[in-house]
Amino acid sequence: MKSMRYPSPSAEKKMKAIIGREIDFRKSDVQAVTRILNEVRRNGDTALIQYNQKFDAPGMTLSSLQVSPQEISEAGKQMDRSFTRALNRAASQIKSFHRQQLPKSWIDTRRQGTLIGQMVHPVDVAGMYVPGGKGGSTPLVSSVLMGAIPAKIAGVPKVVMATPPMPSGTVSPYLLMAAKKAGVDEIYKMGSAWAIGAMAYGTSTIPKVNVIVGPGNIFVTLAKKIVAGTVGIDMIAGPSEILVIADDTANPDFAAADLLSQAEHDPLASAILVTDSENVARLVQVAVEKQLEKLERVDIARQSLDAFGVIMVVENMDVAVDLANHIAPEHLELQVADPMDLAPRIRNAGAVFLGHYTPEPVGDYVAGPNHVLPTAGTARYSSALSVDHFMKKTSLISYSKEAFKKEAKDIMCLANVEGLGAHANSVQIRLGKT
């Protein structure tokens, strides 16, 4: 992992490469996903089952597409006490955090003769995609909780979950238990772009949803991008990223471990250390190399660090904060003596982790805030998945005759400036009746 001084020409060049990385949608991928979506839209369940049989579960039939109550019951019998305890803790703390996000309807009558306001309602149906992992062997339990819990807290009547089946036609019991805990109403065995298409357009079996959330591979991500507008989506998520700001109180082993926790995700993942200590920079560099060789995903992590990993040595914490705000990382850790001194100055980050004992995985699993975060600099204008993603807001407007007459000339003036005579006439015709 290279270390360099910031600012400098070489450091600026490295930053430009990191900030400029993005998901590469190849033309062939776009064509393939578009074809899949069109087939699902035209042929519904028939296309869905054909794709399931071809890519995931050869024995899949329409009757086995939905997870049955019996399957969920059997899954419950396979859970050990430690998993159940961890699941309960995570679910409880995620619920507690997201309850604080609930928006409220409101009405304002301060202007005489008028009523304005906003009604807040949940969407009718939410769809959630959950990757199956390596053939179902690495179930992403946390993704279930992070997607379904805020939807249910928002008041969504029906939450539909899609996840690719294992070759046997089954779903990981851990995913089923997480879905039950989070309040998922229906679970369907389907993956990739055809699952996104089924939820976006609806089939005879799969309900058409209003919003689709959840992570996935390049086909899932591209499918979500294409159907956006037909349905709402959470975000187009790019490769994972972490930026650690460290002072001379930081533990080099902690910092190295946290950098590697993101580098192992993907060759395009980014891991950056920003420090005002030459000694910390040197020790973290050594610790990264030492820990790297012990990783199962060492090749992926090394590719990530070589291409998009770097240690930036800065003059002081002011420069460190400015650099962090410029990069707008998905995960930002403040491994400094007084993180609360720096936190108010952080404007652009998906999530901020304060102190030496708050590593990023805490946020992934049990802290409570959502781990679906903006990537690739989009934290400059977007936010984590939240209750708001499952709600919509409707404006209320009411005028008395007197309030209308008071503002009528201004309305007509603006309408006429815009060349919209019919707009002006809809006001003028009422004035003539008064």
C-alpha positions in Angstrom: 0.0 0.0 0.0 1.7 3.2 -1.2 2.2 6.2 1.0 2.4 9.8 -0.3 2.3 13.4 0.8 -0.9 15.3 0.2 -1.2 17.7 -1.5 1.2 16.9 -4.2 1.0 16.2 -8.0 1.3 12.4 -7.4 -1.3 12.4 -4.6 -3.8 14.5 -6.7 -3.4 12.0 -9.6 -4.1 9.1 -7.3 -7.2 10.8 -5.8 -8.5 11.5 -9.3 -8.1 7.8 -10.2 -10.0 6.8 -7.0 -12.8 9.3 -7.3 -13.2 8.7 -11.0 -13.7 4.9 -10.7 -17.3 3.8 -11.5 -19.3 0.8 -12.4 -18.6 -0.2 -16.0 -21.7 -1.3 -17.7 -20.6 -3.1 -20.9 -22.7 -2.8 -24.0 -23.2 -6.6 -24.0 -24.4 -6.5 -20.4 -26.9 -3.8 -21.1 -28.2 -5.7 -24.1 -28.5 -9.0 -22.1 -30.3 -7.4 -19.1 -32.6 -5.5 -21.4 -33.5 -8.7 -23.2 -34.2 -10.5 -19.9 -36.4 -7.7 -18.6 -38.4 -7.6 -21.8 -38.9 -11.3 -21.8 -40.1 -11.2 -18.2 -42.4 -8.3 -19.0 -43.9 -10.2 -22.0 -44.0 -13.7 -20.7 -44.2 -13.3 -16.9 -44.1 -16.5 -14.9 -43.0 -18.6 -17.9 -39.9 -16.6 -18.5 -39.2 -16.4 -14.7 -39.3 -20.2 -14.3 -37.1 -20.7 -17.4 -34.4 -18.5 -16.1 -34.6 -20.1 -12.7 -34.2 -23.5 -14.2 -31.4 -22.5 -16.5 -29.2 -20.6 -14.0 -30.2 -21.6 -10.4 -32.5 -24.5 -9.7 -33.1 -27.0 -12.5 -36.1 -28.6 -10.8 -37.9 -25.3 -10.1 -41.6 -25.2 -10.8 -44.2 -22.5 -10.6 -45.7 -24.2 -7.5 -42.4 -24.1 -5.7 -41.5 -20.5 -6.6 -42.9 -19.0 -3.3 -41.3 -20.1 0.0 -44.0 -22.0 1.9 -44.9 -21.6 5.6 -43.6 -25.2 6.1 -40.2 -24.2 4.7 -40.0 -21.3 7.2 -41.0 -23.6 10.0 -38.4 -26.1 9.1 -35.7 -23.4 8.9 -36.6 -22.3 12.5 -35.7 -25.8 13.8 -32.2 -25.5 12.3 -31.2 -22.3 14.2 -28.7 -22.4 17.0 -28.9 -20.2 20.1 -26.0 -18.0 19.2 -27.5 -17.0 15.8 -30.9 -16.4 17.3 -29.3 -14.1 19.9 -27.3 -12.2 17.4 -30.3 -11.9 15.0 -32.5 -10.6 17.8 -30.0 -8.0 18.9 -29.4 -6.7 15.4 -33.1 -6.6 14.6 -34.0 -4.8 17.8 -31.3 -2.1 17.4 -32.0 -1.6 13.7 -35.7 -1.1 14.5 -34.9 1.4 17.3 -32.8 3.5 15.0 -35.2 3.6 12.1 -38.2 4.4 14.3 -36.6 7.8 14.9 -36.8 8.5 11.1 -40.6 8.4 10.8 -41.8 11.7 9.1 -45.1 13.2 10.1 -47.9 14.8 8.2 -48.5 18.5 8.9 -50.8 21.4 8.3 -50.1 25.1 8.4 -52.9 27.7 8.6 -50.9 30.8 9.5 -51.9 32.7 6.3 -55.4 33.8 6.8 -57.9 31.9 4.7 -55.4 29.3 3.5 -54.5 25.8 4.5 -51.3 24.2 3.2 -49.7 21.0 4.4 -48.3 17.6 3.6 -49.6 14.1 4.0 -47.2 11.2 4.4 -48.1 7.7 3.3 -46.1 4.5 2.8 -46.0 2.8 -0.6 -48.4 -0.1 -1.1 -45.8 -2.8 -1.9 -42.0 -2.8 -1.5 -39.7 -5.3 -3.1 -36.3 -6.3 -1.7 -33.5 -8.2 -3.4 -31.2 -10.3 -1.3 -28.2 -12.0 -2.9 -27.8 -15.7 -2.3 -24.1 -15.6 -1.7 -21.8 -18.5 -2.9 -24.5 -21.0 -3.8 -26.4 -20.0 -0.6 -23.4 -20.8 1.6 -22.8 -17.2 2.6 -26.4 -15.9 3.3 -26.5 -12.1 3.6 -28.7 -12.0 6.7 -27.9 -8.3 7.4 -29.2 -7.3 4.0 -32.6 -8.8 4.9 -32.8 -6.8 8.1 -31.6 -3.5 6.5 -34.1 -3.7 3.7 -37.2 -5.0 5.3 -37.2 -3.3 8.8 -37.3 0.3 7.5 -40.1 -0.7 5.1 -42.2 -2.2 7.9 -41.5 0.8 10.2 -42.7 3.0 7.3 -46.0 1.1 7.4 -45.7 -0.7 4.1 -48.5 -3.3 4.0 -46.7 -5.8 1.9 -42.9 -6.5 1.7 -41.8 -8.9 -1.0 -38.4 -10.5 -0.9 -36.6 -12.1 -3.8 -33.5 -14.3 -3.4 -31.9 -16.8 -5.8 -32.5 -20.4 -4.8 -29.8 -23.0 -4.3 -29.5 -25.8 -6.9 -31.8 -27.9 -4.7 -34.5 -25.3 -5.0 -34.2 -24.2 -1.4 -33.3 -21.0 0.4 -30.8 -20.6 3.2 -32.6 -21.2 6.5 -30.7 -18.2 7.9 -32.2 -15.9 5.3 -35.7 -17.3 6.0 -35.3 -16.7 9.7 -34.1 -13.1 9.1 -37.0 -12.5 6.8 -39.4 -13.7 9.4 -37.9 -11.6 12.1 -37.9 -8.5 9.9 -41.6 -8.9 8.9 -41.3 -9.9 5.3 -44.7 -10.9 3.9 -43.8 -13.0 0.8 -40.5 -14.7 -0.2 -39.8 -15.8 -3.8 -37.0 -17.9 -5.1 -35.7 -15.9 -8.0 -32.5 -14.1 -8.7 -30.6 -11.7 -11.0 -32.2 -9.4 -13.5 -35.3 -11.6 -13.9 -36.2 -11.1 -10.2 -35.9 -7.4 -10.6 -38.1 -7.5 -13.8 -40.7 -9.7 -12.0 -41.0 -7.2 -9.2 -40.9 -4.2 -11.4 -43.6 -5.3 -13.9 -45.4 -8.0 -11.9 -46.5 -11.5 -13.1 -49.4 -13.7 -12.4 -47.6 -14.9 -9.3 -45.3 -12.0 -8.4 -47.0 -8.8 -7.2 -45.9 -5.6 -8.9 -44.0 -3.5 -6.4 -43.6 0.3 -6.0 -40.0 0.4 -4.7 -37.1 -2.1 -5.1 -34.2 -2.0 -2.7 -31.2 -4.2 -2.0 -27.7 -5.0 -3.3 -26.7 -7.4 -6.1 -24.3 -8.2 -8.8 -23.7 -6.2 -12.0 -26.9 -7.7 -13.6 -29.1 -6.8 -10.6 -27.6 -3.3 -10.4 -28.1 -2.7 -14.1 -31.6 -4.1 -14.0 -32.5 -1.7 -11.2 -31.1 1.2 -13.2 -33.2 0.3 -16.2 -36.5 -0.1 -14.3 -35.9 3.1 -12.3 -38.9 5.3 -13.2 -41.2 2.3 -13.6 -40.5 1.8 -9.9 -38.5 3.6 -7.3 -35.1 2.2 -6.3 -32.8 2.9 -3.4 -29.6 3.7 -5.3 -27.1 2.5 -7.9 -24.5 1.1 -5.6 -20.9 1.1 -6.7 -17.9 -0.7 -5.2 -17.4 -0.5 -1.4 -15.1 2.1 0.1 -13.6 3.3 3.3 -11.6 6.3 4.4 -9.8 6.3 7.8 -8.7 9.5 9.4 -6.0 8.7 12.0 -3.9 10.7 14.4 -1.0 9.6 16.5 -3.3 7.9 19.0 -4.5 5.4 16.3 -3.7 1.7 16.7 -2.0 0.7 13.4 -3.3 -2.8 13.6 -6.9 -1.6 14.0 -6.5 0.8 11.0 -5.0 -1.8 8.8 -7.7 -4.3 9.6 -10.5 -1.8 8.8 -8.9 -0.9 5.5 -8.7 -4.6 4.5 -12.3 -5.2 5.6 -13.4 -3.2 2.6 -10.5 -4.0 0.2 -11.5 -7.7 0.3 -15.0 -6.9 -1.1 -14.0 -6.2 -4.7 -11.0 -5.3 -6.9 -12.7 -1.9 -7.4 -13.1 -1.3 -3.7 -11.3 1.7 -2.3 -9.3 1.9 1.1 -7.7 5.1 2.1 -5.8 6.2 5.2 -5.4 9.9 5.9 -3.1 10.8 8.7 -1.0 13.7 10.1 1.5 11.2 11.5 4.5 9.9 9.5 4.9 7.2 12.1 1.3 6.0 11.9 1.5 5.9 8.1 4.6 3.7 8.3 3.2 1.4 10.9 -0.1 1.0 9.1 1.7 0.2 5.9 3.6 -2.6 7.7 0.4 -3.9 9.4 -1.5 -4.1 6.1 1.2 -6.3 4.5 1.3 -8.5 7.6 -2.5 -9.0 7.8 -3.0 -9.2 4.0 -1.3 -12.6 3.7 -3.6 -14.1 6.2 -6.8 -13.2 4.2 -8.7 -15.9 2.3 -9.5 -13.2 -0.3 -5.9 -12.0 -0.5 -5.8 -11.7 -4.3 -8.9 -9.5 -4.4 -7.7 -7.3 -1.5 -4.3 -6.8 -3.1 -5.8 -5.8 -6.4 -8.0 -3.3 -4.6 -5.1 -1.8 -2.6 -2.8 -1.6 -5.6 -5.3 0.2 -7.8 -7.4 2.2 -5.3 -5.7 2.0 -2.0 -3.4 4.7 -0.6 -2.0 6.3 2.5 -2.1 10.1 2.4 0.1 12.0 4.9 -1.3 15.5 5.5 0.0 18.5 7.4 -2.9 18.6 9.9 -6.4 17.5 10.7 -7.9 20.4 8.8 -6.5 19.1 5.6 -7.6 15.6 6.5 -11.2 16.8 7.0 -11.2 18.8 3.7 -9.9 15.7 1.8 -12.6 13.5 3.3 -15.3 15.9 2.4 -13.9 16.1 -1.2 -13.9 12.3 -1.5 -17.3 11.8 0.2 -16.6 8.2 1.2 -19.2 5.5 1.9 -17.6 4.7 5.3 -15.6 7.2 7.2 -13.8 6.2 10.4 -12.4 8.8 12.8 -9.6 7.0 14.7 -8.5 10.1 16.6 -8.2 11.2 20.2 -11.3 13.3 20.0 -13.6 12.2 17.2 -16.4 14.5 18.4 -14.2 17.4 17.6 -14.0 16.4 13.9 -17.5 14.9 13.4 -19.4 18.2 13.1 -17.1 19.2 10.3 -17.8 16.1 8.2 -20.4 17.1 5.5 -20.0 14.3 3.0 -20.0 10.7 4.1 -22.4 7.8 4.0 -21.7 6.9 7.7 -19.2 8.2 10.2 -17.7 5.8 12.8 -16.3 7.5 15.9 -13.3 6.3 17.8 -10.9 3.4 18.0 -13.5 0.8 19.0 -16.1 1.5 16.3 -15.0 -0.4 13.2 -17.1 -0.4 10.1 -18.4 -4.0 10.6 -20.3 -2.7 13.7 -22.4 -0.6 11.4 -22.8 -3.5 9.0 -24.5 -5.7 11.5 -25.8 -4.4 14.9 -25.3 -0.7 15.5 -28.7 0.3 14.1 -28.1 2.7 11.2 -28.6 1.3 7.8 -25.6 -0.2 6.0 -27.0 0.5 2.5 -24.9 3.6 1.9 -24.1 6.0 -1.0 -20.9 5.2 -2.8 -18.6 6.7 -5.5 -18.9 10.2 -4.1 -22.7 10.3 -4.2 -22.7 11.0 -0.4 -22.3 14.6 -1.6 -26.0 14.6 -2.4 -27.6 11.3 -1.2 -28.2 9.4 2.0 -28.4 5.9 3.4 -31.4 3.7 2.8 -34.0 4.8 5.3 -37.7 4.9 6.1 -38.1 7.8 3.7 -37.3 5.4 0.7 -40.6 3.6 1.4 -42.8 6.7 1.9 -44.3 9.4 -0.4 -45.4 12.9 0.4 -48.6 14.5 -0.9 -49.2 18.3 -0.7 -52.4 19.8 0.6 -53.6 23.2 -0.6 -56.9 25.1 0.3 -57.8 28.7 -0.3 -60.9 30.7 0.8 -62.5 33.1 -1.6 -60.9 36.1 0.2 -57.4 34.5 0.2 -57.8 33.6 -3.5 -58.7 37.2 -4.4 -55.7 38.5 -2.4 -53.2 36.6 -4.5 -55.0 36.3 -7.8 -53.1 39.1 -9.6 -49.7 37.7 -8.7 -50.7 34.3 -10.0 -51.9 35.7 -13.3 -48.8 37.8 -13.6 -46.5 34.8 -13.3 -48.7 32.7 -15.6 -48.6 35.4 -18.3 -44.8 35.8 -18.0 -44.6 32.0 -18.7 -46.9 32.4 -21.7 -49.6 30.1 -20.1 -52.8 31.9 -20.8 -55.1 29.1 -19.8 -53.4 29.1 -16.4 -54.2 32.9 -16.1 -57.7 32.3 -17.3 -58.5 29.7 -14.6 -57.8 32.5 -12.1 -59.5 35.3 -14.1 -62.7 33.3 -14.6 -63.1 33.0 -10.8 -62.5 36.7 -10.3 -65.4 37.4 -12.7 -67.7 35.3 -10.5 -66.9 37.2 -7.3 
